[in-house]
Amino acid sequence: MPCIKTQRLKMITLSEDMMEAIVQGERVLYEKGTSYQLAPEWLLEVYKQFFPYKIDRFRKYPHENQWEGMMIDRKGFLVVGDRVQGWT
């Protein structure tokens, strides 16, 4: 997923490494020398349960990971949401 920026938000790829860190209980993610805090209300447990499947799937089919992103508040480096883009 290309990095997309607005005045307040930035969207980047949610990588397998980041997903693994979340599954292991990490509340801070690292990407290209930057750290991002997870918002207390993010991530919903019902969504988190799919991460092991997604990690395995993205390792087998890396091109599919281009559709998985997370939204970050640019001011506070806080992960506030996620986005899966549809197939076109």
PDB file of N, CA, C and O in Angstrom:
ATOM      1  N   MET A   1       0.846  -1.173   0.000  1.00  0.00           N
ATOM      2  CA  MET A   1       0.000   0.000   0.000  1.00  0.00           C
ATOM      3  C   MET A   1       0.885   1.228   0.000  1.00  0.00           C
ATOM      4  O   MET A   1       1.809   1.333   0.807  1.00  0.00           O
ATOM      5  N   PRO A   2       0.613   2.145  -0.889  1.00  0.00           N
ATOM      6  CA  PRO A   2       1.405   3.378  -0.852  1.00  0.00           C
ATOM      7  C   PRO A   2       1.081   4.170   0.407  1.00  0.00           C
ATOM      8  O   PRO A   2      -0.022   4.072   0.944  1.00  0.00           O
ATOM      9  N   CYS A   3       2.031   4.942   0.865  1.00  0.00           N
ATOM     10  CA  CYS A   3       1.803   5.819   2.008  1.00  0.00           C
ATOM     11  C   CYS A   3       0.911   6.960   1.541  1.00  0.00           C
ATOM     12  O   CYS A   3       1.243   7.664   0.587  1.00  0.00           O
ATOM     13  N   ILE A   4      -0.207   7.141   2.206  1.00  0.00           N
ATOM     14  CA  ILE A   4      -1.156   8.187   1.866  1.00  0.00           C
ATOM     15  C   ILE A   4      -1.225   9.149   3.041  1.00  0.00           C
ATOM     16  O   ILE A   4      -1.371   8.722   4.187  1.00  0.00           O
ATOM     17  N   LYS A   5      -1.123  10.445   2.765  1.00  0.00           N
ATOM     18  CA  LYS A   5      -1.124  11.434   3.844  1.00  0.00           C
ATOM     19  C   LYS A   5      -2.191  12.494   3.610  1.00  0.00           C
ATOM     20  O   LYS A   5      -2.432  12.932   2.485  1.00  0.00           O
ATOM     21  N   THR A   6      -2.822  12.892   4.714  1.00  0.00           N
ATOM     22  CA  THR A   6      -3.666  14.076   4.723  1.00  0.00           C
ATOM     23  C   THR A   6      -3.059  15.006   5.766  1.00  0.00           C
ATOM     24  O   THR A   6      -2.011  14.701   6.335  1.00  0.00           O
ATOM     25  N   GLN A   7      -3.701  16.116   6.016  1.00  0.00           N
ATOM     26  CA  GLN A   7      -3.178  17.046   7.013  1.00  0.00           C
ATOM     27  C   GLN A   7      -3.108  16.390   8.387  1.00  0.00           C
ATOM     28  O   GLN A   7      -2.173  16.655   9.142  1.00  0.00           O
ATOM     29  N   ARG A   8      -4.070  15.544   8.726  1.00  0.00           N
ATOM     30  CA  ARG A   8      -4.130  14.955  10.064  1.00  0.00           C
ATOM     31  C   ARG A   8      -3.750  13.482  10.136  1.00  0.00           C
ATOM     32  O   ARG A   8      -3.312  13.010  11.185  1.00  0.00           O
ATOM     33  N   LEU A   9      -3.910  12.747   9.038  1.00  0.00           N
ATOM     34  CA  LEU A   9      -3.711  11.303   9.074  1.00  0.00           C
ATOM     35  C   LEU A   9      -2.673  10.838   8.059  1.00  0.00           C
ATOM     36  O   LEU A   9      -2.406  11.500   7.057  1.00  0.00           O
ATOM     37  N   LYS A  10      -2.105   9.687   8.352  1.00  0.00           N
ATOM     38  CA  LYS A  10      -1.200   9.001   7.431  1.00  0.00           C
ATOM     39  C   LYS A  10      -1.633   7.547   7.409  1.00  0.00           C
ATOM     40  O   LYS A  10      -1.935   6.977   8.458  1.00  0.00           O
ATOM     41  N   MET A  11      -1.670   6.931   6.221  1.00  0.00           N
ATOM     42  CA  MET A  11      -1.993   5.517   6.111  1.00  0.00           C
ATOM     43  C   MET A  11      -0.786   4.788   5.535  1.00  0.00           C
ATOM     44  O   MET A  11      -0.251   5.161   4.491  1.00  0.00           O
ATOM     45  N   ILE A  12      -0.371   3.736   6.244  1.00  0.00           N
ATOM     46  CA  ILE A  12       0.766   2.925   5.807  1.00  0.00           C
ATOM     47  C   ILE A  12       0.356   1.458   5.825  1.00  0.00           C
ATOM     48  O   ILE A  12      -0.682   1.098   6.379  1.00  0.00           O
ATOM     49  N   THR A  13       1.174   0.627   5.219  1.00  0.00           N
ATOM     50  CA  THR A  13       0.921  -0.812   5.217  1.00  0.00           C
ATOM     51  C   THR A  13       1.052  -1.376   6.624  1.00  0.00           C
ATOM     52  O   THR A  13       1.998  -1.061   7.346  1.00  0.00           O
ATOM     53  N   LEU A  14       0.106  -2.201   6.999  1.00  0.00           N
ATOM     54  CA  LEU A  14       0.163  -2.940   8.260  1.00  0.00           C
ATOM     55  C   LEU A  14       0.862  -4.260   7.949  1.00  0.00           C
ATOM     56  O   LEU A  14       0.243  -5.188   7.429  1.00  0.00           O
ATOM     57  N   SER A  15       2.145  -4.340   8.267  1.00  0.00           N
ATOM     58  CA  SER A  15       2.974  -5.482   7.881  1.00  0.00           C
ATOM     59  C   SER A  15       2.737  -6.695   8.776  1.00  0.00           C
ATOM     60  O   SER A  15       2.124  -6.597   9.839  1.00  0.00           O
ATOM     61  N   GLU A  16       3.236  -7.832   8.320  1.00  0.00           N
ATOM     62  CA  GLU A  16       3.138  -9.058   9.123  1.00  0.00           C
ATOM     63  C   GLU A  16       3.877  -8.894  10.451  1.00  0.00           C
ATOM     64  O   GLU A  16       3.402  -9.355  11.488  1.00  0.00           O
ATOM     65  N   ASP A  17       5.037  -8.238  10.419  1.00  0.00           N
ATOM     66  CA  ASP A  17       5.795  -8.021  11.653  1.00  0.00           C
ATOM     67  C   ASP A  17       4.997  -7.194  12.655  1.00  0.00           C
ATOM     68  O   ASP A  17       5.003  -7.481  13.852  1.00  0.00           O
ATOM     69  N   MET A  18       4.312  -6.171  12.161  1.00  0.00           N
ATOM     70  CA  MET A  18       3.485  -5.356  13.045  1.00  0.00           C
ATOM     71  C   MET A  18       2.327  -6.174  13.612  1.00  0.00           C
ATOM     72  O   MET A  18       2.005  -6.070  14.795  1.00  0.00           O
ATOM     73  N   MET A  19       1.705  -6.989  12.760  1.00  0.00           N
ATOM     74  CA  MET A  19       0.607  -7.837  13.233  1.00  0.00           C
ATOM     75  C   MET A  19       1.091  -8.799  14.307  1.00  0.00           C
ATOM     76  O   MET A  19       0.413  -8.999  15.314  1.00  0.00           O
ATOM     77  N   GLU A  20       2.267  -9.399  14.096  1.00  0.00           N
ATOM     78  CA  GLU A  20       2.822 -10.304  15.111  1.00  0.00           C
ATOM     79  C   GLU A  20       3.042  -9.590  16.431  1.00  0.00           C
ATOM     80  O   GLU A  20       2.743 -10.142  17.490  1.00  0.00           O
ATOM     81  N   ALA A  21       3.556  -8.382  16.384  1.00  0.00           N
ATOM     82  CA  ALA A  21       3.789  -7.607  17.607  1.00  0.00           C
ATOM     83  C   ALA A  21       2.476  -7.344  18.333  1.00  0.00           C
ATOM     84  O   ALA A  21       2.420  -7.425  19.560  1.00  0.00           O
ATOM     85  N   ILE A  22       1.422  -7.031  17.588  1.00  0.00           N
ATOM     86  CA  ILE A  22       0.112  -6.787  18.197  1.00  0.00           C
ATOM     87  C   ILE A  22      -0.423  -8.054  18.850  1.00  0.00           C
ATOM     88  O   ILE A  22      -0.921  -8.014  19.974  1.00  0.00           O
ATOM     89  N   VAL A  23      -0.320  -9.176  18.149  1.00  0.00           N
ATOM     90  CA  VAL A  23      -0.788 -10.458  18.697  1.00  0.00           C
ATOM     91  C   VAL A  23      -0.048 -10.792  19.994  1.00  0.00           C
ATOM     92  O   VAL A  23      -0.629 -11.370  20.912  1.00  0.00           O
ATOM     93  N   GLN A  24       1.237 -10.427  20.064  1.00  0.00           N
ATOM     94  CA  GLN A  24       2.046 -10.705  21.255  1.00  0.00           C
ATOM     95  C   GLN A  24       1.830  -9.681  22.366  1.00  0.00           C
ATOM     96  O   GLN A  24       2.471  -9.752  23.415  1.00  0.00           O
ATOM     97  N   GLY A  25       0.923  -8.727  22.134  1.00  0.00           N
ATOM     98  CA  GLY A  25       0.579  -7.787  23.185  1.00  0.00           C
ATOM     99  C   GLY A  25       1.314  -6.463  23.170  1.00  0.00           C
ATOM    100  O   GLY A  25       1.163  -5.662  24.093  1.00  0.00           O
ATOM    101  N   GLU A  26       2.114  -6.218  22.130  1.00  0.00           N
ATOM    102  CA  GLU A  26       2.833  -4.946  22.044  1.00  0.00           C
ATOM    103  C   GLU A  26       1.846  -3.795  21.858  1.00  0.00           C
ATOM    104  O   GLU A  26       0.833  -3.942  21.175  1.00  0.00           O
ATOM    105  N   ARG A  27       2.147  -2.664  22.463  1.00  0.00           N
ATOM    106  CA  ARG A  27       1.321  -1.463  22.316  1.00  0.00           C
ATOM    107  C   ARG A  27       2.059  -0.361  21.554  1.00  0.00           C
ATOM    108  O   ARG A  27       1.540   0.741  21.378  1.00  0.00           O
ATOM    109  N   VAL A  28       3.280  -0.674  21.103  1.00  0.00           N
ATOM    110  CA  VAL A  28       4.062   0.259  20.298  1.00  0.00           C
ATOM    111  C   VAL A  28       4.556  -0.515  19.071  1.00  0.00           C
ATOM    112  O   VAL A  28       5.084  -1.620  19.201  1.00  0.00           O
ATOM    113  N   LEU A  29       4.382   0.062  17.894  1.00  0.00           N
ATOM    114  CA  LEU A  29       4.838  -0.556  16.657  1.00  0.00           C
ATOM    115  C   LEU A  29       5.964   0.283  16.070  1.00  0.00           C
ATOM    116  O   LEU A  29       5.993   1.503  16.230  1.00  0.00           O
ATOM    117  N   TYR A  30       6.891  -0.386  15.388  1.00  0.00           N
ATOM    118  CA  TYR A  30       8.032   0.301  14.787  1.00  0.00           C
ATOM    119  C   TYR A  30       8.036   0.063  13.286  1.00  0.00           C
ATOM    120  O   TYR A  30       7.821  -1.054  12.818  1.00  0.00           O
ATOM    121  N   GLU A  31       8.286   1.140  12.537  1.00  0.00           N
ATOM    122  CA  GLU A  31       8.320   1.040  11.093  1.00  0.00           C
ATOM    123  C   GLU A  31       9.266   2.112  10.574  1.00  0.00           C
ATOM    124  O   GLU A  31       9.043   3.305  10.779  1.00  0.00           O
ATOM    125  N   LYS A  32      10.320   1.677   9.902  1.00  0.00           N
ATOM    126  CA  LYS A  32      11.297   2.589   9.292  1.00  0.00           C
ATOM    127  C   LYS A  32      11.778   3.669  10.266  1.00  0.00           C
ATOM    128  O   LYS A  32      11.780   4.853   9.930  1.00  0.00           O
ATOM    129  N   GLY A  33      12.175   3.270  11.446  1.00  0.00           N
ATOM    130  CA  GLY A  33      12.748   4.192  12.415  1.00  0.00           C
ATOM    131  C   GLY A  33      11.753   5.053  13.169  1.00  0.00           C
ATOM    132  O   GLY A  33      12.155   5.918  13.947  1.00  0.00           O
ATOM    133  N   THR A  34      10.471   4.837  12.956  1.00  0.00           N
ATOM    134  CA  THR A  34       9.437   5.603  13.654  1.00  0.00           C
ATOM    135  C   THR A  34       8.626   4.664  14.525  1.00  0.00           C
ATOM    136  O   THR A  34       8.374   3.519  14.151  1.00  0.00           O
ATOM    137  N   SER A  35       8.218   5.152  15.688  1.00  0.00           N
ATOM    138  CA  SER A  35       7.375   4.327  16.553  1.00  0.00           C
ATOM    139  C   SER A  35       5.965   4.901  16.588  1.00  0.00           C
ATOM    140  O   SER A  35       5.771   6.116  16.534  1.00  0.00           O
ATOM    141  N   TYR A  36       4.990   4.012  16.679  1.00  0.00           N
ATOM    142  CA  TYR A  36       3.587   4.380  16.720  1.00  0.00           C
ATOM    143  C   TYR A  36       2.931   3.720  17.930  1.00  0.00           C
ATOM    144  O   TYR A  36       3.038   2.508  18.119  1.00  0.00           O
ATOM    145  N   GLN A  37       2.261   4.512  18.733  1.00  0.00           N
ATOM    146  CA  GLN A  37       1.494   3.996  19.878  1.00  0.00           C
ATOM    147  C   GLN A  37       0.143   3.509  19.370  1.00  0.00           C
ATOM    148  O   GLN A  37      -0.420   4.100  18.448  1.00  0.00           O
ATOM    149  N   LEU A  38      -0.376   2.451  19.953  1.00  0.00           N
ATOM    150  CA  LEU A  38      -1.720   1.992  19.620  1.00  0.00           C
ATOM    151  C   LEU A  38      -2.723   2.720  20.503  1.00  0.00           C
ATOM    152  O   LEU A  38      -2.542   2.796  21.718  1.00  0.00           O
ATOM    153  N   ALA A  39      -3.771   3.252  19.905  1.00  0.00           N
ATOM    154  CA  ALA A  39      -4.835   3.890  20.674  1.00  0.00           C
ATOM    155  C   ALA A  39      -5.478   2.840  21.579  1.00  0.00           C
ATOM    156  O   ALA A  39      -5.589   1.680  21.183  1.00  0.00           O
ATOM    157  N   PRO A  40      -5.903   3.223  22.787  1.00  0.00           N
ATOM    158  CA  PRO A  40      -6.490   2.247  23.720  1.00  0.00           C
ATOM    159  C   PRO A  40      -7.672   1.479  23.132  1.00  0.00           C
ATOM    160  O   PRO A  40      -7.855   0.298  23.427  1.00  0.00           O
ATOM    161  N   GLU A  41      -8.465   2.141  22.309  1.00  0.00           N
ATOM    162  CA  GLU A  41      -9.651   1.481  21.752  1.00  0.00           C
ATOM    163  C   GLU A  41      -9.363   0.721  20.458  1.00  0.00           C
ATOM    164  O   GLU A  41     -10.261   0.095  19.895  1.00  0.00           O
ATOM    165  N   TRP A  42      -8.132   0.769  19.989  1.00  0.00           N
ATOM    166  CA  TRP A  42      -7.762   0.034  18.782  1.00  0.00           C
ATOM    167  C   TRP A  42      -6.804  -1.062  19.198  1.00  0.00           C
ATOM    168  O   TRP A  42      -5.766  -0.744  19.780  1.00  0.00           O
ATOM    169  N   LEU A  43      -7.042  -2.156  18.975  1.00  0.00           N
ATOM    170  CA  LEU A  43      -7.692  -2.904  17.925  1.00  0.00           C
ATOM    171  C   LEU A  43      -8.818  -3.722  18.548  1.00  0.00           C
ATOM    172  O   LEU A  43      -8.656  -4.236  19.654  1.00  0.00           O
ATOM    173  N   LEU A  44      -9.936  -3.854  17.875  1.00  0.00           N
ATOM    174  CA  LEU A  44     -11.024  -4.683  18.375  1.00  0.00           C
ATOM    175  C   LEU A  44     -10.572  -6.142  18.457  1.00  0.00           C
ATOM    176  O   LEU A  44      -9.937  -6.655  17.536  1.00  0.00           O
ATOM    177  N   GLU A  45     -10.903  -6.796  19.555  1.00  0.00           N
ATOM    178  CA  GLU A  45     -10.495  -8.192  19.740  1.00  0.00           C
ATOM    179  C   GLU A  45     -11.027  -9.094  18.630  1.00  0.00           C
ATOM    180  O   GLU A  45     -10.347 -10.030  18.209  1.00  0.00           O
ATOM    181  N   VAL A  46     -12.232  -8.819  18.160  1.00  0.00           N
ATOM    182  CA  VAL A  46     -12.817  -9.653  17.108  1.00  0.00           C
ATOM    183  C   VAL A  46     -11.981  -9.572  15.825  1.00  0.00           C
ATOM    184  O   VAL A  46     -11.886 -10.552  15.087  1.00  0.00           O
ATOM    185  N   TYR A  47     -11.381  -8.418  15.561  1.00  0.00           N
ATOM    186  CA  TYR A  47     -10.531  -8.262  14.390  1.00  0.00           C
ATOM    187  C   TYR A  47      -9.153  -8.880  14.632  1.00  0.00           C
ATOM    188  O   TYR A  47      -8.571  -9.487  13.734  1.00  0.00           O
ATOM    189  N   LYS A  48      -8.646  -8.721  15.839  1.00  0.00           N
ATOM    190  CA  LYS A  48      -7.322  -9.236  16.195  1.00  0.00           C
ATOM    191  C   LYS A  48      -7.231 -10.753  16.020  1.00  0.00           C
ATOM    192  O   LYS A  48      -6.160 -11.283  15.725  1.00  0.00           O
ATOM    193  N   GLN A  49      -8.340 -11.440  16.199  1.00  0.00           N
ATOM    194  CA  GLN A  49      -8.317 -12.902  16.085  1.00  0.00           C
ATOM    195  C   GLN A  49      -7.988 -13.379  14.666  1.00  0.00           C
ATOM    196  O   GLN A  49      -7.609 -14.535  14.479  1.00  0.00           O
ATOM    197  N   PHE A  50      -8.127 -12.516  13.684  1.00  0.00           N
ATOM    198  CA  PHE A  50      -7.814 -12.882  12.304  1.00  0.00           C
ATOM    199  C   PHE A  50      -6.337 -12.686  11.957  1.00  0.00           C
ATOM    200  O   PHE A  50      -5.895 -13.127  10.896  1.00  0.00           O
ATOM    201  N   PHE A  51      -5.576 -12.041  12.823  1.00  0.00           N
ATOM    202  CA  PHE A  51      -4.181 -11.753  12.515  1.00  0.00           C
ATOM    203  C   PHE A  51      -3.341 -12.996  12.247  1.00  0.00           C
ATOM    204  O   PHE A  51      -2.560 -12.978  11.296  1.00  0.00           O
ATOM    205  N   PRO A  52      -3.449 -14.083  13.027  1.00  0.00           N
ATOM    206  CA  PRO A  52      -2.635 -15.267  12.695  1.00  0.00           C
ATOM    207  C   PRO A  52      -2.894 -15.767  11.268  1.00  0.00           C
ATOM    208  O   PRO A  52      -1.964 -16.152  10.560  1.00  0.00           O
ATOM    209  N   TYR A  53      -4.144 -15.757  10.863  1.00  0.00           N
ATOM    210  CA  TYR A  53      -4.472 -16.160   9.488  1.00  0.00           C
ATOM    211  C   TYR A  53      -3.837 -15.187   8.487  1.00  0.00           C
ATOM    212  O   TYR A  53      -3.221 -15.611   7.509  1.00  0.00           O
ATOM    213  N   LYS A  54      -3.993 -13.881   8.736  1.00  0.00           N
ATOM    214  CA  LYS A  54      -3.457 -12.885   7.816  1.00  0.00           C
ATOM    215  C   LYS A  54      -1.939 -12.958   7.724  1.00  0.00           C
ATOM    216  O   LYS A  54      -1.380 -12.843   6.633  1.00  0.00           O
ATOM    217  N   ILE A  55      -1.270 -13.147   8.846  1.00  0.00           N
ATOM    218  CA  ILE A  55       0.191 -13.260   8.851  1.00  0.00           C
ATOM    219  C   ILE A  55       0.628 -14.407   7.951  1.00  0.00           C
ATOM    220  O   ILE A  55       1.509 -14.246   7.106  1.00  0.00           O
ATOM    221  N   ASP A  56       0.008 -15.556   8.138  1.00  0.00           N
ATOM    222  CA  ASP A  56       0.335 -16.725   7.328  1.00  0.00           C
ATOM    223  C   ASP A  56       0.032 -16.473   5.851  1.00  0.00           C
ATOM    224  O   ASP A  56       0.832 -16.804   4.976  1.00  0.00           O
ATOM    225  N   ARG A  57      -1.112 -15.894   5.594  1.00  0.00           N
ATOM    226  CA  ARG A  57      -1.528 -15.622   4.220  1.00  0.00           C
ATOM    227  C   ARG A  57      -0.578 -14.639   3.528  1.00  0.00           C
ATOM    228  O   ARG A  57      -0.192 -14.855   2.379  1.00  0.00           O
ATOM    229  N   PHE A  58      -0.203 -13.566   4.218  1.00  0.00           N
ATOM    230  CA  PHE A  58       0.668 -12.560   3.610  1.00  0.00           C
ATOM    231  C   PHE A  58       2.079 -13.095   3.403  1.00  0.00           C
ATOM    232  O   PHE A  58       2.778 -12.642   2.497  1.00  0.00           O
ATOM    233  N   ARG A  59       2.508 -14.038   4.212  1.00  0.00           N
ATOM    234  CA  ARG A  59       3.832 -14.638   3.994  1.00  0.00           C
ATOM    235  C   ARG A  59       3.819 -15.537   2.759  1.00  0.00           C
ATOM    236  O   ARG A  59       4.811 -15.631   2.035  1.00  0.00           O
ATOM    237  N   LYS A  60       2.685 -16.195   2.529  1.00  0.00           N
ATOM    238  CA  LYS A  60       2.567 -17.053   1.343  1.00  0.00           C
ATOM    239  C   LYS A  60       2.315 -16.238   0.079  1.00  0.00           C
ATOM    240  O   LYS A  60       2.801 -16.587  -0.997  1.00  0.00           O
ATOM    241  N   TYR A  61       1.557 -15.155   0.209  1.00  0.00           N
ATOM    242  CA  TYR A  61       1.157 -14.332  -0.935  1.00  0.00           C
ATOM    243  C   TYR A  61       1.424 -12.860  -0.614  1.00  0.00           C
ATOM    244  O   TYR A  61       0.485 -12.106  -0.361  1.00  0.00           O
ATOM    245  N   PRO A  62       2.693 -12.444  -0.620  1.00  0.00           N
ATOM    246  CA  PRO A  62       3.059 -11.092  -0.191  1.00  0.00           C
ATOM    247  C   PRO A  62       2.344  -9.977  -0.955  1.00  0.00           C
ATOM    248  O   PRO A  62       2.115  -8.905  -0.395  1.00  0.00           O
ATOM    249  N   HIS A  63       1.992 -10.203  -2.198  1.00  0.00           N
ATOM    250  CA  HIS A  63       1.324  -9.158  -2.979  1.00  0.00           C
ATOM    251  C   HIS A  63      -0.029  -8.767  -2.390  1.00  0.00           C
ATOM    252  O   HIS A  63      -0.509  -7.658  -2.622  1.00  0.00           O
ATOM    253  N   GLU A  64      -0.647  -9.673  -1.626  1.00  0.00           N
ATOM    254  CA  GLU A  64      -1.946  -9.370  -1.017  1.00  0.00           C
ATOM    255  C   GLU A  64      -1.838  -8.348   0.110  1.00  0.00           C
ATOM    256  O   GLU A  64      -2.824  -7.692   0.446  1.00  0.00           O
ATOM    257  N   ASN A  65      -0.656  -8.206   0.696  1.00  0.00           N
ATOM    258  CA  ASN A  65      -0.492  -7.285   1.821  1.00  0.00           C
ATOM    259  C   ASN A  65      -0.594  -5.820   1.396  1.00  0.00           C
ATOM    260  O   ASN A  65      -0.738  -4.940   2.244  1.00  0.00           O
ATOM    261  N   GLN A  66      -0.522  -5.557   0.115  1.00  0.00           N
ATOM    262  CA  GLN A  66      -0.639  -4.177  -0.354  1.00  0.00           C
ATOM    263  C   GLN A  66      -2.011  -3.582  -0.062  1.00  0.00           C
ATOM    264  O   GLN A  66      -2.198  -2.371  -0.185  1.00  0.00           O
ATOM    265  N   TRP A  67      -2.957  -4.407   0.318  1.00  0.00           N
ATOM    266  CA  TRP A  67      -4.323  -3.942   0.572  1.00  0.00           C
ATOM    267  C   TRP A  67      -4.593  -3.689   2.051  1.00  0.00           C
ATOM    268  O   TRP A  67      -5.668  -3.200   2.401  1.00  0.00           O
ATOM    269  N   GLU A  68      -3.659  -4.006   2.910  1.00  0.00           N
ATOM    270  CA  GLU A  68      -3.853  -3.910   4.367  1.00  0.00           C
ATOM    271  C   GLU A  68      -3.141  -2.672   4.900  1.00  0.00           C
ATOM    272  O   GLU A  68      -1.921  -2.563   4.773  1.00  0.00           O
ATOM    273  N   GLY A  69      -3.879  -1.742   5.491  1.00  0.00           N
ATOM    274  CA  GLY A  69      -3.268  -0.512   5.982  1.00  0.00           C
ATOM    275  C   GLY A  69      -3.745  -0.139   7.374  1.00  0.00           C
ATOM    276  O   GLY A  69      -4.741  -0.665   7.871  1.00  0.00           O
ATOM    277  N   MET A  70      -3.021   0.773   7.990  1.00  0.00           N
ATOM    278  CA  MET A  70      -3.454   1.319   9.275  1.00  0.00           C
ATOM    279  C   MET A  70      -3.345   2.828   9.219  1.00  0.00           C
ATOM    280  O   MET A  70      -2.459   3.381   8.568  1.00  0.00           O
ATOM    281  N   MET A  71      -4.267   3.489   9.918  1.00  0.00           N
ATOM    282  CA  MET A  71      -4.324   4.947   9.932  1.00  0.00           C
ATOM    283  C   MET A  71      -3.665   5.478  11.199  1.00  0.00           C
ATOM    284  O   MET A  71      -3.903   4.980  12.299  1.00  0.00           O
ATOM    285  N   ILE A  72      -2.846   6.482  11.022  1.00  0.00           N
ATOM    286  CA  ILE A  72      -2.062   7.041  12.118  1.00  0.00           C
ATOM    287  C   ILE A  72      -2.336   8.539  12.213  1.00  0.00           C
ATOM    288  O   ILE A  72      -2.295   9.260  11.216  1.00  0.00           O
ATOM    289  N   ASP A  73      -2.616   8.984  13.428  1.00  0.00           N
ATOM    290  CA  ASP A  73      -2.727  10.418  13.690  1.00  0.00           C
ATOM    291  C   ASP A  73      -1.314  10.987  13.597  1.00  0.00           C
ATOM    292  O   ASP A  73      -0.437  10.595  14.366  1.00  0.00           O
ATOM    293  N   ARG A  74      -1.091  11.901  12.671  1.00  0.00           N
ATOM    294  CA  ARG A  74       0.255  12.405  12.399  1.00  0.00           C
ATOM    295  C   ARG A  74       0.809  13.251  13.536  1.00  0.00           C
ATOM    296  O   ARG A  74       2.024  13.313  13.723  1.00  0.00           O
ATOM    297  N   LYS A  75      -0.051  13.893  14.287  1.00  0.00           N
ATOM    298  CA  LYS A  75       0.426  14.757  15.364  1.00  0.00           C
ATOM    299  C   LYS A  75       0.975  13.946  16.535  1.00  0.00           C
ATOM    300  O   LYS A  75       2.024  14.276  17.088  1.00  0.00           O
ATOM    301  N   GLY A  76       0.272  12.898  16.905  1.00  0.00           N
ATOM    302  CA  GLY A  76       0.675  12.129  18.076  1.00  0.00           C
ATOM    303  C   GLY A  76       1.271  10.769  17.780  1.00  0.00           C
ATOM    304  O   GLY A  76       1.564  10.010  18.704  1.00  0.00           O
ATOM    305  N   PHE A  77       1.461  10.440  16.491  1.00  0.00           N
ATOM    306  CA  PHE A  77       1.973   9.114  16.095  1.00  0.00           C
ATOM    307  C   PHE A  77       1.153   8.001  16.748  1.00  0.00           C
ATOM    308  O   PHE A  77       1.700   7.026  17.265  1.00  0.00           O
ATOM    309  N   LEU A  78      -0.168   8.170  16.713  1.00  0.00           N
ATOM    310  CA  LEU A  78      -1.092   7.250  17.370  1.00  0.00           C
ATOM    311  C   LEU A  78      -1.883   6.491  16.317  1.00  0.00           C
ATOM    312  O   LEU A  78      -2.525   7.098  15.459  1.00  0.00           O
ATOM    313  N   VAL A  79      -1.838   5.150  16.381  1.00  0.00           N
ATOM    314  CA  VAL A  79      -2.619   4.320  15.469  1.00  0.00           C
ATOM    315  C   VAL A  79      -4.077   4.407  15.900  1.00  0.00           C
ATOM    316  O   VAL A  79      -4.425   4.045  17.024  1.00  0.00           O
ATOM    317  N   VAL A  80      -4.925   4.891  14.997  1.00  0.00           N
ATOM    318  CA  VAL A  80      -6.319   5.129  15.343  1.00  0.00           C
ATOM    319  C   VAL A  80      -7.294   4.259  14.545  1.00  0.00           C
ATOM    320  O   VAL A  80      -8.493   4.274  14.822  1.00  0.00           O
ATOM    321  N   GLY A  81      -6.806   3.511  13.573  1.00  0.00           N
ATOM    322  CA  GLY A  81      -7.707   2.674  12.789  1.00  0.00           C
ATOM    323  C   GLY A  81      -6.975   1.856  11.764  1.00  0.00           C
ATOM    324  O   GLY A  81      -5.751   1.907  11.645  1.00  0.00           O
ATOM    325  N   ASP A  82      -7.751   1.104  11.032  1.00  0.00           N
ATOM    326  CA  ASP A  82      -7.194   0.262   9.978  1.00  0.00           C
ATOM    327  C   ASP A  82      -8.094   0.349   8.762  1.00  0.00           C
ATOM    328  O   ASP A  82      -9.236   0.804   8.826  1.00  0.00           O
ATOM    329  N   ARG A  83      -7.542  -0.097   7.670  1.00  0.00           N
ATOM    330  CA  ARG A  83      -8.286  -0.031   6.419  1.00  0.00           C
ATOM    331  C   ARG A  83      -7.834  -1.160   5.527  1.00  0.00           C
ATOM    332  O   ARG A  83      -6.640  -1.364   5.310  1.00  0.00           O
ATOM    333  N   VAL A  84      -8.803  -1.893   5.011  1.00  0.00           N
ATOM    334  CA  VAL A  84      -8.532  -2.895   3.986  1.00  0.00           C
ATOM    335  C   VAL A  84      -9.163  -2.382   2.715  1.00  0.00           C
ATOM    336  O   VAL A  84     -10.379  -2.202   2.653  1.00  0.00           O
ATOM    337  N   GLN A  85      -8.358  -2.146   1.709  1.00  0.00           N
ATOM    338  CA  GLN A  85      -8.891  -1.659   0.444  1.00  0.00           C
ATOM    339  C   GLN A  85      -9.466  -2.819  -0.340  1.00  0.00           C
ATOM    340  O   GLN A  85      -8.960  -3.940  -0.286  1.00  0.00           O
ATOM    341  N   GLY A  86     -10.514  -2.538  -1.057  1.00  0.00           N
ATOM    342  CA  GLY A  86     -11.155  -3.565  -1.864  1.00  0.00           C
ATOM    343  C   GLY A  86     -10.351  -3.924  -3.089  1.00  0.00           C
ATOM    344  O   GLY A  86      -9.514  -3.150  -3.553  1.00  0.00           O
ATOM    345  N   TRP A  87     -10.612  -5.089  -3.600  1.00  0.00           N
ATOM    346  CA  TRP A  87      -9.943  -5.540  -4.813  1.00  0.00           C
ATOM    347  C   TRP A  87     -10.580  -4.827  -5.986  1.00  0.00           C
ATOM    348  O   TRP A  87     -11.805  -4.740  -6.067  1.00  0.00           O
ATOM    349  N   THR A  88      -9.780  -4.323  -6.883  1.00  0.00           N
ATOM    350  CA  THR A  88     -10.308  -3.653  -8.059  1.00  0.00           C
ATOM    351  C   THR A  88      -9.878  -4.358  -9.324  1.00  0.00           C
ATOM    352  O   THR A  88     -10.234  -3.929 -10.422  1.00  0.00           O
TER     353      THR A  88
END
